[in-house]
C-alpha cells in the first residue's frame, strides 16, 4: 500500500499511543520524523517511480530505533528503507548510516 499523508499520520499516531505521553523534545523528534518521511517519500517517488509503503516505514522505524539503542544492524531489507533510515539519522541525530 502506498504511503499517503493520512496513512503516515495514522502510523505515527499509533506509535505515540503505544509509547504514551512524550516529553516536548520527543514530540519535536516525532514531528521531524513525519516531515522527513514525507519529503523522502516524495523524492523517492520522483527519482524511481516507486512508492514508499507503510510497512517499509515501519521497518525503517524499527531499524532506526535499534540503531539509537546501539544494537548492531547488519542487514536492511532494501535500498529504499536504508535511505529513509539514513535521512532520519543524518537530519535528526547528525549521524551517518552504513550497513
Phi, psi and omega in degrees: 000132178295143180274102175263173185300321179294318177299317181296315179298317178297318180300309181289331174296320176297320177299316179298316179299319181297325184261357178072201180298140181237147175296161182304318180299320179293324178294323176296319178296318179299318177299319178295319178302316181295310182299313181295324179294316178298314179299315181295315179305313182292319179294316180298316179299316181296319184282325188242341186080002180262149179265155172265130183259166175299316180298318178296322177295319177299315178297318179297319180295322177298314179295317179302313181292325176297318178296316179297329177274010177062031172274149179283131176243113183254345183217135176237135187306320180200172183296327181295314179293317178300321179295319179294316178300318180298319178297311180302311182298317181293310188282326183265320188248355180063032182241149174272156180231122172222144179255000000 
